[in-house]
């Protein structure tokens, strides 16, 4: 339904020359372990960006907390407003326009899901689905409303699972007992069908509740093993990173962090509480998380990335093969940028960070921006000429349900993995020499990664129509 252009070479060249000639600013660089990242401010002086998401139109989709939804051209920095809810939402402190998600089959069903707070006697929260007509978000349908809200502790992150159901985090709205009240939607992770109905396999019949005992979760991501990860703000102690399990209790407000006091130990045993993978005291203020799958930044490849507000840093988590144990956590960029609220990744492996000011105060003038980080030394396979490419795949774009042809160098075998733009693995298979791969994926933009047995890796963009 959307007229999308996909020319990686053109985008690469435009990005380079726009950086040199349009900005006229010398690049700032940051060194990780060995990789040097170049940074570029895509846009600044925006009003508290909360959600950024790489769209299938090669634009960054963004919410600003005062009520604006925009498409942002990552090359030129041009911001196109597609919805303004500033006269509808209630925005104070941490409340306002929050989470956003795009329909998994957005090319054919261009629906956008939004969460925001509003006034109805008191502060409330709702989730609404809009239709994108190519220029604006229209025809809102409210899926759920009248959730208790507050100026703080409202959640709310939206995230699609591989089965195309939608998760939504809610906060305790500063009313802590609600997190343990199964009849309340606060302090929960909720799960919806695409049409807003309750999935038949939710743990509580006719209820959106998927898990409970949460304080204020603001990060959701899925790893290669379809494990759901969640980052959560603690009180004065115990910020947390969790694995989310259906129908499980996460302890708040009785438990903060691990079960290590007498009262917590007893409650955990009685209530089947899930303890965190990692807990931080003093707190770090974790915001969003994302699974990074791209060879362009080796320090981040196949790791969970977390944006952090307090120490203004990015944490990379290395997991065991099963994905259920954190082997290490490495902290990068500490104090070198403003507070980091959100993260998204382009199909070329570039990282985009939404910065949330230099301090918790959000008064004007605004110091919020979208910053691009990339490895300038990395040359993606998608701009290598066909004659020199190690691997050939065609057709691309390809129709859903068609066969994709794959040709490898003579004598080589390879593992092929395909990810969606949220970093979720949607297909993995092995292939020898040449053959074809049946793709029954929904129409969308994906990233493929081909690992040859000679150690070389190629990746690029795959468009399924």
C-alpha positions in Angstrom: 0.0 0.0 0.0 3.0 2.3 0.5 5.3 3.4 -2.2 8.7 2.5 -0.6 12.1 3.1 -2.2 15.0 0.8 -1.3 18.3 1.8 -2.8 21.1 1.1 -0.3 23.9 2.6 -2.3 22.0 5.8 -2.9 21.2 6.1 0.9 24.8 5.4 1.8 26.1 8.1 -0.6 23.4 10.6 0.5 24.2 10.0 4.1 27.9 10.6 3.6 27.5 13.8 1.6 24.7 15.2 3.7 26.9 14.8 6.7 29.9 16.5 5.0 28.1 19.4 3.3 24.7 19.9 5.0 25.9 19.8 8.6 29.4 21.3 8.2 30.2 19.9 11.6 33.3 17.8 12.4 32.2 14.3 13.4 32.5 13.2 17.1 33.9 9.7 17.6 33.6 7.3 20.5 35.8 4.2 20.9 34.3 1.0 22.2 36.7 -1.9 22.9 38.3 -1.6 19.4 35.6 -0.2 17.2 35.4 3.5 16.6 31.9 4.9 16.3 31.2 8.1 14.5 28.3 10.1 15.7 26.0 12.6 14.0 23.0 14.5 15.4 20.1 13.8 13.1 17.8 16.3 14.8 18.0 18.3 18.0 15.7 20.7 20.0 12.8 18.2 20.0 10.4 17.9 22.9 11.2 14.8 25.0 11.3 11.9 22.5 10.0 8.7 24.1 9.8 6.1 21.4 11.8 5.7 18.2 11.3 2.9 15.8 12.8 2.1 12.4 10.0 2.0 9.9 9.6 -0.1 6.7 9.8 3.2 4.8 13.4 3.7 6.0 12.4 6.6 8.3 12.5 6.8 12.1 9.0 6.8 13.6 9.0 8.9 16.8 6.7 9.9 19.6 7.4 13.1 21.6 5.9 13.1 25.1 3.9 16.3 24.6 1.8 14.6 22.0 3.4 14.5 18.5 4.0 11.5 16.2 6.5 12.1 13.4 8.4 10.4 10.6 12.0 11.5 10.7 14.3 11.2 7.6 17.5 9.8 9.1 19.7 11.3 6.3 18.4 14.9 6.2 16.9 15.2 9.6 13.6 16.5 8.1 10.7 15.8 10.6 7.2 15.2 9.2 4.4 15.4 11.7 1.7 12.8 11.1 -0.3 13.2 14.3 -0.6 15.9 16.9 -2.4 15.0 20.1 -1.1 17.9 22.2 -4.6 19.1 22.8 -5.8 15.6 23.9 -3.1 14.0 26.0 -2.1 14.9 29.6 1.6 15.6 30.0 3.3 16.2 33.3 6.6 14.9 34.5 6.8 11.3 33.0 3.3 11.1 31.6 2.1 12.0 28.1 2.4 10.3 24.7 4.5 7.1 25.3 4.7 3.8 23.5 4.3 3.1 19.8 4.3 0.0 17.6 3.7 -0.6 13.9 1.6 -3.5 12.7 3.8 -6.6 11.8 2.4 -6.5 8.3 2.6 -2.7 8.0 3.1 -2.6 4.2 -0.4 -4.1 3.7 -2.0 -3.1 7.0 -0.5 0.2 8.0 -1.8 0.4 11.5 0.0 2.3 14.3 -0.6 1.6 18.0 -0.1 4.3 20.5 -0.3 4.7 24.3 -0.9 8.0 26.1 -2.2 9.5 29.3 -5.3 11.8 29.4 -7.6 13.5 32.0 -11.0 12.0 32.8 -11.5 13.3 36.3 -8.1 11.9 37.2 -5.1 10.8 35.1 -6.0 7.8 32.9 -4.1 5.8 30.3 -5.3 4.3 27.0 -4.1 2.4 24.0 -5.4 3.5 20.6 -4.9 2.1 17.0 -4.6 4.5 14.1 -4.5 4.0 10.3 -1.7 5.6 8.4 -3.0 6.9 5.1 0.4 7.8 3.7 0.4 11.3 5.2 -1.4 11.2 8.5 -2.6 8.9 11.3 -6.4 8.8 11.1 -9.5 6.7 12.2 -8.5 6.1 15.8 -10.0 3.0 17.5 -9.6 2.8 21.3 -8.5 -0.7 22.3 -8.4 -0.1 26.1 -8.9 3.0 28.3 -9.5 4.1 31.9 -6.3 2.5 33.1 -5.3 4.3 36.2 -2.5 6.8 35.4 -0.3 9.2 37.2 2.3 11.9 36.5 4.9 9.0 37.0 4.9 5.2 36.8 2.8 4.8 33.6 5.0 2.4 31.7 4.5 2.1 28.7 6.3 0.1 26.1 4.5 -1.7 23.2 6.1 -4.8 21.5 4.8 -7.4 19.0 5.6 -11.0 19.7 6.3 -13.5 16.9 2.7 -14.8 17.1 1.6 -11.2 16.2 0.1 -10.6 19.6 0.9 -7.2 21.2 2.5 -6.7 24.7 1.9 -3.5 26.6 3.6 -2.6 29.9 1.8 -0.6 32.6 3.2 1.0 35.7 1.8 0.9 39.2 0.7 4.6 38.9 2.2 5.2 42.4 -0.5 2.9 43.9 1.7 0.0 44.7 -0.9 -2.6 45.8 -2.4 -2.5 42.3 0.6 -4.5 41.0 -0.5 -7.5 42.9 -4.3 -7.0 42.2 -5.1 -9.4 39.3 -8.3 -7.4 38.7 -6.3 -4.2 38.0 -4.4 -3.5 34.8 -1.7 -1.6 36.6 1.7 -3.0 37.3 1.3 -5.6 34.6 2.3 -6.7 31.2 -0.8 -7.0 29.1 -1.3 -9.0 25.9 -3.7 -8.1 23.0 -4.7 -9.6 19.7 -4.2 -7.3 16.6 -7.8 -6.3 16.8 -7.7 -5.4 20.5 -9.4 -8.5 21.7 -8.1 -10.8 24.5 -6.1 -13.7 23.2 -7.8 -17.0 24.1 -4.6 -18.4 25.6 -4.0 -15.5 28.0 -3.5 -16.9 31.5 -6.7 -15.4 33.0 -9.9 -15.9 30.9 -11.2 -12.6 29.4 -8.3 -10.7 30.9 -5.4 -8.8 29.1 -3.1 -9.6 32.1 -0.1 -11.7 31.0 2.2 -11.2 34.0 2.0 -9.1 37.2 3.9 -7.7 40.1 5.7 -5.0 38.0 6.6 -1.5 39.2 7.4 0.5 36.1 8.6 -1.5 33.1 9.8 0.5 30.2 11.8 -1.9 28.0 10.7 -5.0 26.0 12.7 -7.1 23.5 13.0 -10.6 22.2 16.2 -12.6 21.7 17.0 -15.3 19.2 15.3 -18.0 21.3 12.1 -16.1 21.4 12.8 -15.2 25.1 11.0 -12.0 26.2 13.3 -9.6 28.1 12.0 -6.7 30.1 13.8 -3.8 31.9 12.1 -2.3 34.9 12.7 0.8 37.1 13.1 0.0 40.8 12.5 2.3 43.8 15.7 3.6 45.5 17.2 0.2 44.9 17.0 -2.7 42.5 16.4 -1.7 39.0 15.9 -5.0 37.1 16.4 -6.9 33.9 13.9 -9.8 33.6 12.8 -12.7 31.5 9.1 -12.5 31.1 7.1 -15.7 31.7 3.3 -16.1 31.1 1.2 -16.1 34.3 4.0 -15.3 36.6 4.4 -12.9 39.5 7.4 -10.5 39.6 7.0 -9.5 43.2 6.4 -5.8 43.4 5.8 -4.2 45.9 6.7 -7.0 48.4 9.9 -7.9 46.5 12.5 -5.5 45.1 15.3 -7.2 43.3 16.2 -10.7 44.5 14.4 -12.6 47.2 17.0 -12.0 50.0 15.1 -10.8 53.1 12.9 -13.0 55.3 9.7 -11.4 54.1 10.8 -11.6 50.5 11.9 -15.2 50.7 8.5 -16.3 52.1 6.5 -14.3 49.6 8.6 -15.6 46.7 8.0 -19.2 47.8 4.2 -18.6 48.3 3.7 -16.6 45.1 6.0 -18.3 42.6 7.9 -15.1 42.1 10.3 -14.7 39.1 13.6 -13.1 40.3 15.6 -10.8 37.9 18.6 -11.8 35.7 20.3 -8.7 37.0 19.5 -6.0 39.6 21.2 -2.7 40.2 21.7 -0.9 43.5 22.3 2.0 43.3 19.7 2.3 40.6 20.7 3.2 37.0 17.3 4.1 35.5 17.0 1.5 32.6 14.8 2.6 29.8 14.4 0.6 26.5 16.2 -2.6 25.4 16.9 -4.0 22.0 18.6 -7.2 20.6 21.3 -6.1 18.2 22.0 -8.5 15.3 24.5 -6.9 12.9 28.3 -7.4 12.2 29.0 -3.7 11.7 29.6 -3.2 15.5 31.3 -6.3 16.8 31.0 -5.3 20.5 27.2 -5.2 20.2 26.7 -8.1 17.7 24.3 -10.8 19.1 23.8 -8.9 22.4 21.0 -7.2 24.2 21.5 -3.4 24.4 20.0 -1.3 27.1 19.7 2.5 27.2 20.3 4.1 30.6 19.2 7.4 31.9 21.1 8.1 35.1 24.7 7.5 34.0 23.9 8.3 30.3 25.2 5.0 29.0 24.6 2.0 26.8 24.9 -1.5 28.4 25.6 -4.6 26.2 24.6 -7.9 27.7 26.3 -11.2 26.6 24.1 -14.3 27.2 24.7 -18.0 27.3 23.5 -20.0 24.3 20.1 -20.7 25.9 19.6 -17.0 26.5 18.6 -17.4 30.1 21.8 -16.3 31.9 23.7 -13.1 31.6 27.4 -13.9 31.2 28.7 -10.4 31.3 27.5 -6.8 31.0 29.8 -4.1 29.4 29.0 -0.4 29.9 29.8 1.9 27.0 29.5 5.7 26.4 29.2 6.5 30.1 28.5 10.2 30.5 29.4 11.0 26.9 25.9 11.7 25.7 22.8 13.0 27.3 20.4 10.7 29.1 19.5 7.8 26.8 15.8 7.1 26.6 15.4 4.9 23.5 17.2 3.0 20.8 16.5 1.7 17.3 18.7 0.2 14.6 18.7 0.5 10.8 19.0 -2.5 8.5 22.6 -1.2 7.8 23.4 -1.7 11.6 23.5 2.0 12.4 22.3 2.8 16.0 20.0 5.7 16.7 19.6 7.0 20.3 16.9 9.2 21.6 18.5 11.5 24.2 16.3 12.8 27.1 18.2 15.9 28.2 21.2 16.4 30.5 19.1 16.0 33.7 15.7 14.8 34.9 14.3 18.3 34.5 12.6 18.7 31.1 12.2 22.5 31.1 12.9 24.5 28.0 15.2 25.1 26.2 15.1 21.5 25.2 18.4 19.5 24.8 16.7 16.4 23.4 18.0 14.9 20.2 18.2 11.8 18.0 21.9 10.8 17.6 23.2 8.4 14.9 26.2 6.1 15.8 27.9 4.0 13.1 31.1 2.2 12.3 32.5 4.2 9.4 35.1 1.5 8.7 32.4 -1.1 8.0 31.4 -1.6 4.4 28.1 -3.4 4.2 27.8 -6.2 1.7 24.7 -4.5 0.3 26.9 -1.8 -1.4 29.4 -4.4 -2.8 28.9 -4.8 -6.6 27.3 -8.0 -7.7 30.5 -9.1 -9.4 32.4 -9.0 -6.1 29.7 -10.2 -3.8 30.4 -13.4 -1.9 26.7 -14.4 -1.9 23.9 -13.7 -4.3 20.3 -13.8 -3.4 17.3 -13.0 -5.7 14.7 -11.8 -6.2 14.8 -9.0 -3.7 12.1 -7.6 -3.3 10.3 -10.9 -3.2 6.6 -11.9 -2.8 5.5 -13.6 0.3 5.2 -17.3 -0.4 7.8 -17.3 -3.2 11.1 -19.1 -3.3 14.3 -17.0 -2.7 17.3 -18.2 -4.7 20.6 -18.4 -2.9 24.0 -18.9 -4.5 27.2 -19.3 -2.4 30.9 -19.3 -3.4 32.1 -22.7 -4.8 32.6 -25.3 -2.0 30.9 -23.1 0.7 28.0 -23.8 3.0 26.2 -21.2 5.1 23.8 -20.4 7.8 21.1 -18.0 6.8 19.2 -16.0 9.5 16.5 -13.4 8.9 15.4 -10.8 11.4 12.6 -8.3 11.5 13.4 -4.7 12.3 12.8 -5.2 16.0 15.7 -7.6 16.0 13.6 -10.7 16.3 14.8 -13.8 14.5 12.1 -15.0 12.2 13.9 -17.7 10.2 17.1 -19.7 10.5 18.3 -22.4 8.1 21.4 -24.0 6.6 22.2 -24.1 2.8 24.9 -25.7 0.7 26.3 -24.2 -2.5 23.1 -23.1 -4.0 19.4 -23.7 -3.7 16.2 -21.9 -2.9 14.5 -21.0 0.3 10.7 -20.8 0.7 9.6 -17.6 2.4 6.2 -17.5 4.0 7.0 -14.3 5.9 4.5 -11.5 6.1 5.1 -8.5 3.8 7.7 -6.3 5.6 11.3 -5.2 5.5 13.8 -7.7 7.1 17.5 -8.0 7.6 19.3 -11.1 6.4 22.6 -12.4 7.7 24.5 -15.1 5.9 27.4 -16.7 7.7 29.7 -18.7 5.4 31.8 -21.6 6.7 35.0 -19.7 5.7 34.2 -17.3 8.5 32.9 -14.5 6.3 29.6 -12.9 7.0 27.3 -10.9 4.7 24.1 -9.0 5.6 21.6 -6.8 3.9 18.0 -5.8 3.6 15.3 -8.1 2.4 12.0 -6.8 1.2 9.0 -9.1 1.3 5.9 -7.7 -0.5 
